[in-house]
């Protein structure tokens, strides 16, 4: 019996012998219980590690939202193939009263400092969002917060999007990140290129690029970090064309399968030996 929680199968419950009654209700409760268990036991978290992570990478994993979420009029899925060394990437996806926010950030550098920068930047994003800010205002607060950190200036690239489910209008604000891709329901690809603006933090003020686009049922928005498209040592090396090719091999309009196909291609191309986190997020409109 699959353990479903908000559209995501988190595990499978096996029984010995034929049950006398339906297991649907106990499976529903078990799905919620195992998800909440991370606050009380390490048993489930330990089973998901493919090798011992650095402390910074462990903190990084704790910052992430559910990997699959149902939203009004669609689904959001995201995941990270961690390098277990860098721990700078993160993504955040949530539905609020004014729409759906999806943010992907790529912290520069590695180790504990990159994770600390990610944590305070994510806190700034959520503080702005919960106070009624726009995606641009949230990115600017992230920038100011990073500038307040002691020591060398922390730097980060970020792409923030906001979808209004009623009008299906998507706003994209980019501060130095990889430009998102839109896969239309008829498999036509639309790139959202933007001038390479400055990232957040650092000594210079960021220069966000903004644009709007309309999404229709069947369309998918795909966002990736530099660890997916970059061709440097220990990066995924897919390039934008490789991301598109992998995404088009997935089931149409399936956010989770899109993420799975892209990250599978990253692991195959890199041999699983990554020196940079590889992050992919997909929004599917139904």
N, C-alpha and C positions, 0 to 999 in steps of 0.2 A: 504494500500500500504506500503510494508516494506521500510525502509530508509536504503539503503545499502551504505557503504563507504569502499572501498578496501576489499571487501569480508566479512565485518562484518555488521550485521543488528543492527543498533544503536537505532531503535525505529520503531513505526508504525504510519502512518498518516491515520486518519479516516475521511471519508466524509459523509455528510448527503445528501441523494439523489443520483441519477445517474449522474456522471460527463459527460459533453458534449464531452470532449477530454481526451486523455490519460494523466494520472497523473505521468507518468514515469519521465519526465523532472523536474517537480516541486519537486518530491520526491528526485531526485538526488541532487538538490540544497538544499533542506531542510536537508538532511543528513549531508552535509558539514557545513551548517549554525549552526545546533545544536551542532556539534562537536567543532566548533570554539567559540561557545557562552560562554564557560567556562571563556574566557578572559574578558567577558563583563557582565555576569550575573551569579548569584548563583542558578537560578531556576532549571536548569537541574541537577547540582551536588547535590543539596539538596534532590532531589527525589531518589537518589541512596543510601542514607545513611540508614542503618537499625537501627542505634542509634547514638547519638551525639558522635563524635570522640574526642579524645584528640588533642590538637594543633599539637603535633608531628605526630600523625597518619594522620592528614589532609595534612601535608607536604609530608608524605610518598606517599600518593595517587597521589599527583601532580607530583612526580618524574617518575611515571610509563609510559611506552609507550602504544600505542593502544593495546587492549587486543587480537585482532586478526589481523594478517597482511598477505597479499599475498606476496610471494617472488618468485624469479625465481626458478621454479621447485618444488614448494611446498607451505606450509602454516605454520605459527607460531602462536600459541595461548598461552596465559599465564594469570594467575590471582592470587590474594591473598585473602584468607579469613583472614581479619585483626583481631587481638586481640583487637584493639582500645586502647591498653595500651602500647605494646612493640614498634611497629613501627620501627623495625630494618631490615626487609626483603625488598629486591627489586629485580627486574629483568629488563633486557634491551635486546631488540632484534631489529636488524637493518640490512638492506642489503646495502653493500658498493660495490665499484667497484671491490674489490678482493674477495667478497663472503659474507656469512651471519654470523654475530656475534650474539651469544646468551650467556648471562651471568646471573647467579643467585647467589645472595649474601645473607648471613644471618648474620646480625649484632648482636653481643653479648651485653646483657644488654637491657635496655629499656628507654623509655621516650625521652626527648629532645636530650640528648647526643647521643643516638643511631641513631636518625634521622639525626643529624648533621654529624655524621660519615658516614652514608649512602650517604648523599648529596655530601660530598667532595670525597668519593670513586667513586661514579658514575661520577663526574666531571673528576676525574683522568682517569677513563676508557675511556671516550669519547675523552679526550684530546690526549691520546696515540693513539687511533684508528684513529682519524682524522689527526694524524701526521705520519701515516704509520707504526705504531708499530704492533707487533705480539700480540697474546692473552697472551703469557707469559710476554712480556714486559709491557703490560697493567696491569697485576696483580701485577708486581713488582712496578710500579708507584703508584698503589693503596696502596700498603704496605708502601712505603716511605711517601705518603701523610698522611696516618693515623698516622704515627709516628710523624709527624710535628704538630699534633693537641695538643693544650695546655691541661694541666691536666693529669689525669690518662690515660695510654695508651689505645686507642680504639682498639678493636679486631673484626675480621670479618672472616667468612669462605666464600669461593667463588669457583664457577666452571664456567670456561669460555670455550666456544666451537666456532669453526670456520668451516663452511662448504663451500667447493669449488663446486658450482653447476655444473661446467663443468666435473670434475672428480668424483664428489659425494664422495669425501674423507672428513671425519670429523676428526678434531683434538680436543682433550679434554685435558684441563689443570685444575687440581684440587688442591686447597689449603684448605684442611680440610673439604670440603663439602660432602654432600651425593652423592655417586657414581651414575651417570646416568644409565638409563636402555634403551635398544633398543628392540622394539617389531618389529619383522620381519613381512613382509607381509603375511606369512603363519602362523602367531600367535606364532612362536617360540620366546622365550624370551632369550635375551643375556644381561647379566649384565656386567658392566664395572667396576669391583672392582679395588680399588687402595689402597695402604697403607695409613693409616690415617696420612696424613701430617699435618704440622703446618699451621695455618690460617694466615691471614694478620694482620698487626699492632702488638701490643704487644711488648714484649722485645726481642723475638727470631726472627731470619730470617726465612721466610717461606721456605718450601721445596716442590715446585710444583711437582706433578706427571703428566706425560704426556703419552698419547697413541693415536693411530690413528685407524680408523675403516672405512670401506666402507659401504655406505648406498645405497640401491636400491629402486626403485619405490615401494610404499606400506609400506615402513619401517617408524617407528616412534621413535624419541628420546624423552624420558621422563626425566625431571629434577625436583626434589622436594627439599624443604628445610627440616630442622630438625623438624619443627613444624608439618609436615605431618607424618613422620615415627617415631618420638620420642614417648616414652611411659611414659614420665614424667607427672607431674600434669599439666593439661591444654593443653596438646599436642594432636595431632591427633591420635597417637597410632596405625597407620595402619601397621607400619613396611614395609619393602621392599616387602614382599609377598602380603600384603594388597594393596599396590599401584599397583602391577602387576595384581592382581585379579580385581580391579576396572577398570583399563585401558583396560583389555581384554573384559569388558562388553560394551565398547563403540563401535561406528561404526568403521569398519576397515578404517585405513588411515585418520581418521577425527581428526585433532588436537584439535579443539574447544570442541568436544564431549569427547575426552580423558581427557582434563582438567576438564570439567564439572563433569564427573563421579568420578574422583579422589577426587575433593574437596567436592562433595556431600557426599562421603563416610567419609571424615574427619568430616564434620558437623554432620553426623549421629552418628559417633563413639564418638564424644566429646559432643554431645548434644548442639552444638553451643556455648559452654562456653569455649573459648580458652584463654589461657594465653600466647600463643606464636603464632606469625604469621604463617600461613600455605600457602606456595607458590608452585605452579605447573606450569611448562612450557613444551610445547610439540612442537616439530618440526616434520612435516609430509612431506615426500618426495613423489611427484606425478610423 
